[in-house]
Amino acid sequence: MQPVLLWFRRNLRLSDNSALLEAVASGRPLIPVYVVDEQDAGSASRWWLHHSLSSLDSDLRERGSALRVFRGSPPEVLAGICTETGARALYYARRYEPVSRKQEQDLEALLGERIAIHAVDDGLLHHPETVKTRSGSPYRVFTPFWKAAAALGEPGMPVPAPAAASFAEPTAGSMSVDDLALLSLEDDRARQFHDAWTPGETGGLQRIDAAESILSGYAAARDRPDLDATSRLSPHLHFGEISVRQVWHAIRQYELSALATSGGEALLRQLHWRDFSSYLLFHFPELPEKPLRSEFEHFPWSTDEDLLEAWKQGMTGYPIVDAGMRQLWQTGWMHNRVRMIAASFLVKDLMVPWQAGAEWFLDTLVDADLANNSASWQWVAGCGSDAAPYFRIFNPTLQEKKFDPNGRYVRRWVPDAGETTYPEPIVDHGQARQAALAAYQSVKGMRTSNVAP
């Protein structure tokens, strides 16, 4: 019997995987495939991807098949496999990045007349084209987007992994996960990543279960980096080791068990923020490079590479900023409140272009999602959709006092603060703030009324 291809992308799981379920329903033997391409670039996320693919491969082997992994252009690789095996159909889950959408168009051009192509929407609460204003244009502000998306209803219930599936014989040219050479972190850093994370579907499901313990206090405590009060679901969601439906309905179940509606609603709102980022990237594909507010194309950014390097190394002389940057380097993750503080410091105190910060995060975050990363950096810089006002410039010292009141977070990640080896502040915040406001005023169309300190 001629097989069908199952192309894994950002859905590296067996449970609640719509593409897998449809492929199994075809009744034909499956060829499970993953293709490493140009989007698998960040060193931290490549570490995660290695272990996630290894986990998926192990889960598939328990069911009778290895994961076939390749490197190259997905449309060309998949077309080659179809020619070799005589596959009758291809099943995959859509992605929303510009490169991914181009891959899907190329697939149709290469294979559309040869085999049946079945694409499913499996990564978001709602496809980006289903949420529109009354005029049919895309939303640019989160709150009305959220209301319109919520009016579409809740996602369907998650579906268990198929009880059984048949698989085709191995294809030629397939590599092992180790052959992909995704691991480039030095040993000490890799050990710290291992201590912090458990990539793979099992680890993701465990993280969903653990989220129950933080829900009751989530709304109030999520901004405190000194507390273990966030879900840390983002890398598992990014790689699709768990589905957004699984997270959504787990939260709803916890709410029904009287754990705390406010915490659950706050976390569900974060899932909509995740959708909104992909929505923006879908409708504004230049989001990673160009500001949505065009006047920012003329902003007088600094070109001082030393300032950028000090920020990357966590040596700015501002402990809360340095704590976040060191946590990022050592674990591949940073608390969201500290991400905002560190990002604001880079673009508004140091006047370094937001694109430079976004590029560093894409390389060092295990949850390095192009949509979330780009939208968040534009939000902090004040040049994006639904942006924080450009004149809102975080005072890192006050932010530290407010969100790390006992200094526990800073002590953990910056034990040298206060020592002679710790640097003096590389800029004076008060002076930097005034310089930033002056730069904003110099850009045509900017207004700095109601400026907050």
VOPAVO-653773 format. One record per residue (C-alpha): x, y, z; residue number from 1. Coordinates in Angstrom, 2 decimals, padded with zeros to 5 digits. Example, Ala and Ser with C-alpha at 12.3 -4.5 7.8 and 13.67 -1.06 7.14 Angstrom:
<rs>
012.30,-004.50,007.80,1
013.67,-001.06,007.14,2
</rs>
This chain:
<rs>
000.00,000.00,000.00,1
001.39,003.40,-000.96,2
002.29,005.51,002.08,3
001.52,009.09,003.16,4
003.96,011.64,004.50,5
003.50,013.16,007.94,6
005.60,016.34,008.06,7
006.32,017.35,011.63,8
006.98,021.06,012.12,9
006.15,022.94,015.32,10
003.94,020.07,016.47,11
006.47,017.68,017.98,12
003.98,015.54,019.86,13
001.69,012.55,019.42,14
-001.29,013.62,021.53,15
-003.77,016.17,020.16,16
-001.88,016.37,016.88,17
-004.40,017.07,014.12,18
-002.05,016.27,011.24,19
-001.13,012.93,012.78,20
-004.76,012.06,013.45,21
-005.77,012.83,009.87,22
-002.83,010.87,008.47,23
-003.73,007.83,010.59,24
-007.37,008.15,009.49,25
-006.25,007.73,005.88,26
-005.56,004.08,006.68,27
-002.21,004.18,004.86,28
001.25,003.59,006.34,29
002.94,006.76,007.57,30
006.36,008.21,006.89,31
007.04,010.63,009.79,32
009.49,013.34,008.70,33
011.21,016.40,010.18,34
013.34,018.73,008.04,35
015.83,021.06,009.69,36
015.92,024.30,007.71,37
017.05,027.92,007.89,38
014.57,028.74,010.65,39
016.23,026.32,013.08,40
019.03,028.78,013.78,41
019.30,029.91,017.42,42
021.90,028.06,019.49,43
019.63,027.72,022.54,44
016.56,026.65,020.59,45
018.67,024.20,018.58,46
019.68,022.60,021.88,47
016.00,022.27,022.71,48
015.14,021.02,019.23,49
017.75,018.25,019.48,50
016.23,016.91,022.67,51
012.66,017.41,021.49,52
013.33,015.48,018.27,53
015.07,012.76,020.28,54
012.03,012.50,022.53,55
009.64,012.33,019.57,56
011.86,009.73,017.87,57
011.78,007.62,021.02,58
007.98,007.89,021.28,59
007.58,006.89,017.63,60
009.97,003.95,018.00,61
007.75,002.61,020.79,62
004.99,002.54,018.17,63
007.07,000.93,015.46,64
008.86,003.69,013.53,65
011.83,006.01,013.80,66
011.47,009.68,012.96,67
013.02,010.38,009.55,68
015.10,013.54,009.82,69
016.67,015.52,007.01,70
018.39,018.84,006.45,71
017.60,021.23,003.61,72
014.71,022.95,001.86,73
011.51,021.27,003.12,74
009.66,021.47,-000.21,75
012.59,019.89,-002.07,76
013.20,017.24,000.58,77
009.53,016.28,000.74,78
009.24,016.20,-003.06,79
012.22,013.86,-003.16,80
010.68,011.51,-000.61,81
007.42,011.48,-002.55,82
009.28,010.51,-005.72,83
011.21,007.77,-003.92,84
008.27,006.24,-002.04,85
005.31,006.94,-004.28,86
003.53,008.63,-001.37,87
-000.09,009.47,-002.10,88
-000.59,012.35,000.32,89
001.13,014.83,002.63,90
-000.16,015.95,006.02,91
001.22,018.89,007.97,92
000.31,021.74,010.32,93
000.49,025.30,009.02,94
002.93,027.84,010.39,95
002.64,031.61,010.13,96
006.16,032.97,009.69,97
006.95,034.44,006.24,98
009.49,031.70,005.47,99
007.05,028.99,006.53,100
004.26,030.38,004.40,101
006.61,030.53,001.41,102
007.50,026.87,002.03,103
003.83,025.98,001.90,104
003.37,027.86,-001.38,105
006.40,026.10,-002.86,106
005.01,022.75,-001.73,107
001.80,023.39,-003.63,108
003.80,024.32,-006.71,109
006.01,021.21,-006.50,110
003.52,018.61,-005.33,111
000.02,019.99,-005.71,112
-000.66,018.16,-008.97,113
001.06,014.94,-007.87,114
-000.37,014.17,-004.44,115
-003.12,015.30,-002.08,116
-001.88,017.93,000.38,117
-003.72,018.23,003.69,118
-002.82,021.25,005.82,119
-004.33,021.76,009.27,120
-004.38,024.69,011.69,121
-002.98,023.38,014.91,122
-000.76,025.97,016.58,123
-003.06,028.81,017.67,124
-006.43,029.34,019.26,125
-007.67,030.90,016.00,126
-006.23,031.19,012.50,127
-005.03,034.78,011.87,128
-007.50,035.30,009.02,129
-010.53,034.54,011.19,130
-010.16,037.57,013.49,131
-010.92,040.83,011.67,132
-012.36,044.26,012.27,133
-015.77,045.15,010.86,134
-014.03,046.64,007.84,135
-012.12,043.41,007.29,136
-008.73,044.87,008.18,137
-006.45,043.35,010.83,138
-006.50,044.59,014.40,139
-003.50,046.58,015.62,140
-004.49,046.81,019.29,141
-004.63,043.81,021.58,142
-007.79,044.43,023.62,143
-010.24,044.64,020.69,144
-008.43,041.70,019.09,145
-008.86,039.74,022.31,146
-012.58,040.53,022.49,147
-013.13,039.58,018.85,148
-011.14,036.36,019.23,149
-012.95,035.42,022.44,150
-016.27,035.90,020.65,151
-015.28,033.10,018.25,152
-015.53,030.63,021.11,153
-013.18,028.32,022.94,154
-010.91,025.84,021.15,155
-012.07,022.28,020.76,156
-011.26,019.65,023.32,157
-007.86,017.98,022.96,158
-007.78,014.48,021.48,159
-005.55,011.64,022.74,160
-002.79,010.15,020.62,161
-004.05,007.49,018.19,162
-004.16,004.05,019.74,163
-002.36,002.51,016.77,164
-000.73,003.51,013.50,165
001.04,001.69,010.68,166
004.34,002.89,009.29,167
006.17,002.53,006.01,168
009.67,001.18,005.56,169
012.57,003.62,006.20,170
013.39,006.07,003.42,171
016.84,006.55,001.92,172
018.97,009.47,003.05,173
017.43,009.82,006.47,174
019.80,011.05,009.17,175
019.84,010.41,012.90,176
019.04,013.25,015.27,177
022.69,013.24,016.36,178
023.77,013.61,012.73,179
021.97,016.96,012.57,180
024.66,018.46,014.85,181
022.23,020.78,016.62,182
024.21,020.85,019.85,183
026.67,023.71,019.95,184
026.47,024.88,023.58,185
029.59,024.52,025.69,186
029.39,021.74,028.29,187
028.86,023.91,031.37,188
026.03,025.86,029.78,189
024.43,022.69,028.43,190
024.46,021.18,031.94,191
022.64,024.24,033.26,192
020.05,023.90,030.51,193
019.57,020.25,031.45,194
019.06,021.23,035.08,195
016.43,023.80,034.12,196
014.40,021.98,031.45,197
012.93,018.68,030.25,198
012.29,019.05,026.50,199
009.78,016.76,024.84,200
006.11,015.91,025.06,201
006.40,014.22,028.45,202
008.15,017.27,029.89,203
005.49,019.54,028.42,204
002.64,017.52,029.92,205
004.41,017.56,033.27,206
004.71,021.34,033.01,207
000.95,021.61,032.39,208
000.32,019.58,035.53,209
002.72,021.77,037.50,210
000.87,024.91,036.39,211
-001.91,023.98,038.81,212
000.31,024.93,041.73,213
000.85,028.51,040.53,214
-002.66,029.37,039.30,215
-004.12,030.60,042.57,216
-001.50,033.33,042.89,217
-000.64,033.81,039.22,218
-002.41,037.11,038.64,219
-000.63,038.79,041.57,220
002.73,037.03,041.55,221
003.57,036.61,037.86,222
005.59,039.87,037.85,223
007.86,038.71,040.68,224
011.05,037.12,039.27,225
012.12,036.11,042.78,226
009.13,033.75,043.01,227
008.46,030.53,041.10,228
005.13,031.88,039.94,229
005.05,031.49,036.16,230
004.05,028.50,034.05,231
007.26,028.18,031.94,232
005.12,026.62,029.25,233
006.47,028.85,026.46,234
009.20,026.57,025.00,235
006.90,023.54,025.09,236
004.21,025.54,023.27,237
006.73,026.96,020.82,238
007.90,023.52,019.71,239
004.39,022.12,019.82,240
005.24,019.46,022.39,241
001.91,020.39,023.91,242
-001.02,021.99,022.15,243
-002.64,025.28,023.01,244
-005.89,023.34,023.37,245
-004.37,021.13,026.06,246
-003.20,024.17,028.00,247
-006.48,026.03,027.60,248
-008.69,023.19,028.80,249
-006.31,022.23,031.62,250
-006.66,025.77,032.93,251
-010.43,025.59,032.59,252
-010.43,022.29,034.49,253
-008.33,023.82,037.28,254
-010.76,026.73,037.51,255
-013.69,024.36,037.90,256
-011.87,022.73,040.79,257
-012.06,026.12,042.55,258
-008.37,026.96,042.39,259
-008.80,030.64,041.47,260
-010.55,032.10,038.49,261
-008.45,035.27,038.42,262
-005.23,033.33,037.97,263
-006.75,031.15,035.28,264
-008.14,034.09,033.35,265
-004.80,035.87,033.51,266
-003.03,032.84,032.04,267
-005.68,032.42,029.35,268
-005.09,036.05,028.43,269
-001.41,035.20,027.88,270
-002.48,032.55,025.36,271
-004.37,035.26,023.48,272
-001.26,037.48,023.60,273
000.63,034.59,022.00,274
-002.02,034.40,019.28,275
-001.86,038.17,018.78,276
001.88,038.05,018.10,277
001.43,035.43,015.37,278
-001.53,037.43,014.07,279
000.65,040.52,013.70,280
003.42,038.59,011.96,281
000.90,037.00,009.60,282
-000.58,040.35,008.56,283
002.65,042.38,008.79,284
005.42,040.03,007.61,285
008.13,042.71,007.96,286
007.54,042.78,011.72,287
010.98,041.29,012.58,288
012.88,043.98,010.68,289
010.76,047.11,010.29,290
008.86,049.12,012.91,291
005.11,049.14,012.47,292
005.16,052.85,013.23,293
007.03,054.13,010.20,294
008.37,057.27,011.91,295
010.71,055.03,013.91,296
012.61,054.23,010.71,297
014.28,057.61,011.23,298
015.04,057.21,014.93,299
018.64,058.24,015.85,300
019.83,054.93,017.30,301
023.29,054.49,018.80,302
025.95,052.44,017.02,303
028.07,051.85,020.15,304
028.89,048.13,020.03,305
030.48,048.26,023.51,306
027.13,049.15,025.07,307
025.42,046.23,023.31,308
028.18,043.85,024.41,309
027.97,044.96,028.06,310
024.21,044.34,027.95,311
024.66,040.87,026.43,312
027.19,039.90,029.09,313
025.10,041.18,032.01,314
027.70,043.80,032.91,315
025.72,047.05,032.74,316
026.06,047.95,036.42,317
022.28,047.71,036.90,318
021.74,044.48,038.89,319
018.17,043.69,037.78,320
019.16,044.04,034.12,321
022.32,041.98,034.59,322
020.44,039.32,036.54,323
018.07,038.83,033.63,324
020.82,038.69,031.04,325
022.80,036.16,033.05,326
019.71,034.04,033.70,327
019.12,034.11,029.95,328
022.64,032.95,029.14,329
022.72,030.21,031.76,330
019.22,028.79,031.32,331
017.95,029.95,027.92,332
015.05,031.75,029.56,333
014.30,035.01,031.34,334
011.36,036.02,033.51,335
008.90,038.09,031.46,336
008.95,041.15,033.72,337
012.75,041.18,033.55,338
012.60,040.77,029.77,339
010.69,044.06,029.66,340
013.15,045.76,032.01,341
016.21,044.51,030.11,342
014.70,045.37,026.73,343
013.67,048.85,027.84,344
017.18,049.46,029.18,345
018.76,048.46,025.86,346
016.55,050.57,023.59,347
015.80,053.54,025.85,348
018.80,053.89,028.18,349
021.45,052.69,025.75,350
019.59,053.75,022.57,351
020.63,050.51,020.84,352
018.24,049.42,018.03,353
015.56,047.00,019.15,354
016.47,044.70,016.25,355
019.88,044.02,017.88,356
018.20,042.95,021.11,357
015.68,040.83,019.23,358
018.50,039.08,017.38,359
020.28,038.24,020.65,360
017.10,036.86,022.18,361
016.48,034.70,019.11,362
019.89,033.13,019.60,363
019.78,032.68,023.39,364
016.16,031.85,024.25,365
014.90,028.28,024.26,366
011.45,029.73,023.50,367
012.82,031.90,020.66,368
009.61,032.44,018.71,369
009.91,034.88,015.80,370
006.39,036.28,016.23,371
006.45,036.66,020.02,372
009.99,038.01,020.02,373
009.42,040.59,017.27,374
006.09,041.83,018.61,375
007.41,042.07,022.17,376
010.53,044.04,021.20,377
008.47,046.46,019.13,378
006.06,046.84,022.06,379
008.87,047.75,024.44,380
010.52,050.09,021.92,381
007.22,051.89,021.42,382
007.26,051.42,017.66,383
004.89,048.50,017.28,384
001.23,047.69,017.39,385
-000.45,048.35,020.71,386
002.95,049.63,021.86,387
003.90,050.83,025.29,388
004.22,054.63,025.00,389
007.66,055.59,023.75,390
008.03,057.90,026.74,391
007.52,055.05,029.22,392
011.12,054.44,030.19,393
011.59,051.93,032.99,394
013.83,053.03,035.83,395
015.76,049.79,036.47,396
016.52,050.69,040.09,397
012.86,051.32,040.92,398
011.80,048.22,039.00,399
014.22,046.15,041.08,400
012.85,047.53,044.33,401
009.27,046.90,043.26,402
009.55,043.41,041.76,403
012.54,041.97,043.64,404
011.92,043.63,047.01,405
014.12,041.27,049.01,406
016.88,041.08,046.40,407
016.60,037.31,046.11,408
016.52,037.23,042.31,409
019.49,039.57,041.96,410
021.54,037.67,044.55,411
020.97,034.42,042.69,412
022.09,035.64,039.28,413
024.45,038.50,040.18,414
026.31,037.31,043.28,415
029.09,039.77,042.48,416
026.83,042.84,042.85,417
028.51,045.15,045.32,418
031.91,043.51,044.83,419
034.87,045.39,043.38,420
034.66,043.26,040.23,421
031.11,044.40,039.50,422
030.99,047.35,037.09,423
029.71,050.84,037.77,424
026.57,051.74,035.79,425
027.55,052.20,032.15,426
025.06,055.09,031.83,427
023.32,057.41,034.24,428
019.63,056.56,033.99,429
018.43,060.11,034.53,430
020.66,061.49,031.81,431
019.91,058.56,029.49,432
016.19,059.11,029.96,433
016.46,062.76,028.97,434
018.57,061.85,025.94,435
015.99,059.27,024.87,436
013.12,061.74,025.20,437
015.06,064.28,023.16,438
015.65,061.65,020.47,439
011.95,060.79,020.42,440
011.07,064.47,020.05,441
013.42,064.75,017.09,442
011.43,062.19,015.13,443
008.65,063.69,013.09,444
005.20,062.91,014.45,445
006.35,062.17,018.03,446
004.61,063.82,020.95,447
005.89,063.73,024.56,448
002.96,065.20,026.40,449
002.01,063.52,029.66,450
005.56,062.27,030.02,451
005.92,059.92,032.99,452
009.17,059.64,034.96,453
</rs>
